[in-house]
Amino acid sequence: MSDKHLAGKVALITGASRGIGAAIATRFAKDGAKVVVNYSRSEKEANEVVAGIVKAGGAAIAVKADVGTPSDIPPMFAATTKAFGKLDILVNNAAIMQRTFLPDVTAESIDAHFNVNVRGYLLCVKYAAELMTAGGSIINVGSAISRMAYPGAVVYSATKGAIDVMTRVLAAELGPKGIRVNVLAPGSTRTDMNSEKSGKTKEEEKQEIAVTAMRRIGEVDDIADAAAFLASDDSRWVTGTWLDVSGGIRL
C-alpha cells in the first residue's frame, strides 16, 4: 500500500469498470479512499474492480448508472452517500467516442456524444457540488485532442473542448466554496477506446508515438497517478487548470 494521501475521502468515478476509470478507482483505493465504481453496462468488469479493491483491503461498491440518462444520475449520488455518508472527490470519466468524418456526422451522433460527454459531466458536477464541502475535488477527464486537429474526431473533439471551457467556469463558481475543478487531459493511451476496436490502425498508433515526446503510448496507470495528485490535498492550490498528461504529444 502507498501512503494514504486520500485516507478518509470518498470518491465517485464514472465509467470506472475498465480502462482509465478502473485504474483511477484502484489507485484512489490504494491511497485510502472509499470508492464508488460507476458503470453503465459492464457489470462483470465493475464487480471485478470492486473485488480487487476489497481484496487489497480497501472499500468499494459498484453502482449502475448511465450518465447520458439524466434520471440515472441522482440515484447514483444517493447510493454513494448511503454507502459512505459523504462525497469528497468526483471523477467525470465516462465518455463515448465514435470516429466519424464530417460526411457521416448526424444529429443523432452529435446528441449521443454531448449527452454523455458534456451534459452528463455537468449534471454530475451539479449533484456532487451539493454534497461536497471545502476541500472537495472535481476532476473532469478531458483529452489532449481538444488542442489538436484530429480528422475523424470532430464531434468527440468538440465535446472535449466544451469540457475545457466548462471546467474553468465551474472552478470560478465553486472556488468560493472551497471546491476545486480541474481537467485531466490524457493523450494517446492504451484503452479500448484508443485501439483497433474503435477503428484505430497500427499505422496511426505508430504516427502518434512518433509525435509524442516520450515516444510511447500512455498507460492507464500514467493517468491514474496524475488523477491521484489532483484528488489529494497536494493540489489544494490548483483549480481551473488543464493538466496535460499526454507524454508531450505534438509539442
C-alpha positions as CSV (number, residue, x, y, z in Angstrom):
1,M,0.0,0.0,0.0
2,S,1.2,3.5,-0.7
3,D,1.0,6.5,1.6
4,K,-2.7,7.1,2.4
5,H,-3.0,10.6,0.8
6,L,-6.7,10.1,0.3
7,A,-7.5,8.5,3.7
8,G,-10.9,9.4,4.9
9,K,-12.0,10.5,1.5
10,V,-14.9,9.2,-0.6
11,A,-14.5,9.2,-4.3
12,L,-17.0,8.5,-7.2
13,I,-15.5,7.7,-10.5
14,T,-17.9,7.4,-13.5
15,G,-17.1,4.9,-16.2
16,A,-14.8,3.0,-13.9
17,S,-15.4,-0.6,-14.9
18,R,-12.3,-0.6,-17.2
19,G,-9.6,1.4,-18.7
20,I,-8.6,4.7,-17.2
21,G,-11.6,4.8,-14.9
22,A,-10.8,1.4,-13.4
23,A,-7.1,2.4,-12.9
24,I,-8.2,5.6,-11.2
25,A,-10.5,3.7,-8.9
26,T,-7.8,1.2,-8.0
27,R,-5.2,3.9,-7.4
28,F,-7.6,6.0,-5.2
29,A,-8.4,3.0,-3.1
30,K,-4.7,2.2,-2.7
31,D,-4.3,5.8,-1.4
32,G,-7.0,5.2,1.2
33,A,-10.2,6.5,-0.4
34,K,-13.5,4.7,-0.3
35,V,-14.5,4.3,-3.9
36,V,-17.7,4.1,-5.9
37,V,-17.2,2.3,-9.2
38,N,-19.8,3.5,-11.7
39,Y,-20.7,1.6,-14.8
40,S,-23.5,1.6,-17.3
41,R,-23.2,-1.8,-19.0
42,S,-20.1,-3.7,-17.9
43,E,-21.4,-5.1,-14.6
44,K,-19.0,-8.0,-14.5
45,E,-15.9,-5.8,-15.0
46,A,-17.1,-3.3,-12.4
47,N,-17.6,-6.0,-9.9
48,E,-14.1,-7.3,-10.7
49,V,-12.7,-3.8,-10.0
50,V,-14.5,-3.7,-6.6
51,A,-13.4,-7.2,-5.7
52,G,-9.8,-6.3,-6.4
53,I,-10.0,-3.2,-4.2
54,V,-11.7,-5.2,-1.4
55,K,-9.1,-8.0,-1.6
56,A,-6.4,-5.4,-1.2
57,G,-8.0,-4.1,2.0
58,G,-10.0,-1.2,0.6
59,A,-13.6,-0.3,0.5
60,A,-15.6,0.0,-2.7
61,I,-19.1,-0.6,-4.2
62,A,-20.3,-0.7,-7.8
63,V,-23.2,1.4,-8.9
64,K,-25.0,1.2,-12.2
65,A,-26.0,4.4,-13.9
66,D,-25.8,5.8,-17.5
67,V,-24.7,9.4,-17.1
68,G,-26.2,10.1,-20.5
69,T,-29.6,9.5,-18.9
70,P,-30.4,12.4,-16.6
71,S,-32.7,10.3,-14.4
72,D,-29.9,7.9,-13.6
73,I,-27.6,10.5,-12.1
74,P,-29.3,11.5,-8.8
75,P,-29.7,7.8,-7.6
76,M,-26.0,7.3,-8.2
77,F,-25.2,10.1,-5.8
78,A,-27.8,8.8,-3.3
79,A,-26.2,5.3,-3.4
80,T,-22.8,7.0,-2.7
81,T,-24.0,8.8,0.4
82,K,-26.0,5.8,1.6
83,A,-22.9,3.6,1.4
84,F,-20.2,6.0,2.7
85,G,-22.1,9.0,4.1
86,K,-20.5,11.8,2.0
87,L,-18.6,12.7,-1.2
88,D,-15.2,14.4,-1.4
89,I,-14.0,13.5,-5.0
90,L,-15.8,13.2,-8.3
91,V,-14.0,12.0,-11.4
92,N,-16.1,12.5,-14.5
93,N,-14.6,9.9,-16.8
94,A,-17.5,8.1,-18.5
95,A,-17.4,9.1,-22.2
96,I,-18.2,7.8,-25.7
97,M,-16.1,8.2,-28.8
98,Q,-17.1,7.2,-32.3
99,R,-14.7,8.0,-35.1
100,T,-16.8,10.0,-37.6
101,F,-15.7,12.1,-40.6
102,L,-17.8,15.1,-41.5
103,P,-19.9,13.4,-44.3
104,D,-21.1,10.8,-41.8
105,V,-21.9,13.1,-38.9
106,T,-25.5,13.0,-37.9
107,A,-27.7,14.9,-35.4
108,E,-28.1,11.7,-33.5
109,S,-24.3,11.1,-33.2
110,I,-23.8,14.7,-32.0
111,D,-26.6,14.3,-29.4
112,A,-25.2,10.9,-28.3
113,H,-21.7,12.4,-27.6
114,F,-22.9,15.6,-26.0
115,N,-25.4,13.8,-23.8
116,V,-22.7,11.7,-22.1
117,N,-19.5,13.8,-22.5
118,V,-20.9,17.2,-21.7
119,R,-24.4,17.1,-20.3
120,G,-23.6,14.1,-18.2
121,Y,-20.4,15.7,-16.8
122,L,-22.2,19.0,-15.9
123,L,-25.1,17.2,-14.2
124,C,-22.7,15.1,-12.2
125,V,-20.9,18.2,-11.1
126,K,-24.2,19.8,-10.1
127,Y,-25.1,16.9,-7.8
128,A,-21.6,16.4,-6.5
129,A,-21.3,20.1,-5.5
130,E,-24.4,19.8,-3.4
131,L,-22.7,17.1,-1.3
132,M,-19.2,18.4,-1.2
133,T,-17.7,20.7,1.5
134,A,-14.5,22.7,1.4
135,G,-11.6,20.6,0.2
136,G,-13.7,18.8,-2.5
137,S,-12.1,18.0,-5.8
138,I,-13.8,17.5,-9.1
139,I,-11.7,16.1,-12.0
140,N,-13.1,16.2,-15.5
141,V,-11.3,13.8,-17.8
142,G,-10.8,15.8,-21.0
143,S,-8.3,15.0,-23.7
144,A,-5.2,16.4,-25.5
145,I,-7.3,16.1,-28.6
146,S,-9.1,19.3,-27.7
147,R,-5.9,21.2,-28.6
148,M,-5.2,19.2,-31.7
149,A,-6.8,18.9,-35.2
150,Y,-7.6,15.1,-35.4
151,P,-9.5,14.2,-38.6
152,G,-12.4,11.9,-37.9
153,A,-13.0,13.1,-34.4
154,V,-14.7,16.4,-34.9
155,V,-17.7,15.6,-32.6
156,Y,-15.7,14.0,-29.9
157,S,-13.1,16.8,-30.0
158,A,-16.0,19.3,-29.7
159,T,-17.2,17.7,-26.5
160,K,-13.7,17.7,-25.0
161,G,-13.3,21.4,-25.9
162,A,-16.6,22.1,-24.2
163,I,-15.3,20.3,-21.1
164,D,-12.2,22.6,-21.0
165,V,-14.4,25.7,-21.0
166,M,-17.0,24.3,-18.6
167,T,-14.3,23.4,-16.1
168,R,-12.9,26.9,-15.9
169,V,-16.3,28.4,-15.3
170,L,-17.1,25.8,-12.7
171,A,-13.8,26.4,-11.0
172,A,-14.7,30.1,-10.7
173,E,-18.2,29.4,-9.4
174,L,-17.2,26.7,-6.9
175,G,-13.9,28.2,-5.7
176,P,-15.6,30.3,-3.0
177,K,-17.0,27.1,-1.6
178,G,-13.5,25.6,-1.4
179,I,-14.2,23.1,-4.2
180,R,-11.6,22.7,-6.9
181,V,-12.4,21.7,-10.5
182,N,-9.7,20.7,-13.0
183,V,-9.3,19.0,-16.3
184,L,-7.1,15.9,-16.6
185,A,-6.1,15.6,-20.3
186,P,-4.7,12.3,-21.4
187,G,-3.1,11.8,-24.8
188,S,-2.9,8.6,-26.7
189,T,-3.5,6.0,-24.0
190,R,-3.8,2.2,-24.3
191,T,-7.5,1.6,-23.8
192,D,-10.4,0.0,-25.7
193,M,-11.4,3.5,-26.9
194,N,-8.0,4.0,-28.3
195,S,-7.4,0.7,-30.1
196,E,-8.3,-1.3,-33.1
197,K,-11.8,-1.9,-31.5
198,S,-12.5,1.8,-32.1
199,G,-11.1,1.8,-35.6
200,K,-7.5,2.9,-34.9
201,T,-4.9,1.2,-37.1
202,K,-1.4,0.1,-36.2
203,E,0.0,2.8,-38.6
204,E,-2.0,5.5,-36.7
205,E,-0.5,4.3,-33.4
206,K,3.0,4.5,-34.9
207,Q,2.3,8.0,-36.0
208,E,1.1,9.0,-32.5
209,I,4.2,7.5,-30.9
210,A,6.3,9.5,-33.4
211,V,4.8,12.8,-32.4
212,T,4.8,12.1,-28.6
213,A,7.9,13.4,-26.9
214,M,8.2,10.4,-24.6
215,R,8.0,8.1,-27.7
216,R,5.4,5.7,-26.4
217,I,1.7,5.2,-25.9
218,G,0.4,6.1,-22.5
219,E,-0.7,3.5,-20.0
220,V,-3.7,3.8,-17.8
221,D,-1.6,4.0,-14.6
222,D,0.1,7.1,-16.0
223,I,-3.2,8.8,-16.0
224,A,-4.3,7.4,-12.6
225,D,-1.2,8.7,-10.9
226,A,-1.9,12.2,-12.2
227,A,-5.5,11.9,-11.1
228,A,-4.3,11.0,-7.6
229,F,-2.5,14.3,-7.4
230,L,-5.5,16.3,-8.4
231,A,-7.7,14.4,-5.9
232,S,-5.3,14.9,-3.0
233,D,-4.7,17.9,-0.8
234,D,-1.3,18.2,-2.5
235,S,-3.1,20.1,-5.2
236,R,-5.0,22.3,-2.8
237,W,-4.0,25.4,-4.7
238,V,-4.7,24.1,-8.2
239,T,-8.1,24.8,-9.8
240,G,-9.4,25.7,-13.2
241,T,-6.3,24.2,-14.8
242,W,-5.8,21.8,-17.8
243,L,-3.3,19.2,-16.7
244,D,-1.6,17.7,-19.8
245,V,-0.9,14.0,-19.2
246,S,0.0,13.1,-22.8
247,G,3.7,12.4,-22.7
248,G,4.2,15.6,-24.7
249,I,2.0,14.7,-27.8
250,R,2.5,17.3,-30.5
251,L,4.6,19.7,-28.5
